[in-house]
Amino acid sequence: MASIIKKLNKQTGITYVYESESYWDKEKKQPRSKRMPEEKIAEFLVVFAEF
């Protein structure tokens, strides 16, 4: 399951948007997460906003 994360950079005032997906790491036996780079999310949001 994926979720959307907003991260504010306090130095620049820019808010970045990430898609985070959780998965189970079998080797370390604990949950981990992967984040999709904001460029890909930004492209998706631009396309989505056009509809």
Secondary structure as UniProt FT lines:
FT   STRAND          2..9
FT   TURN            10..13
FT   STRAND          14..25
FT   TURN            26..29
FT   STRAND          30..36
FT   HELIX           38..50
//
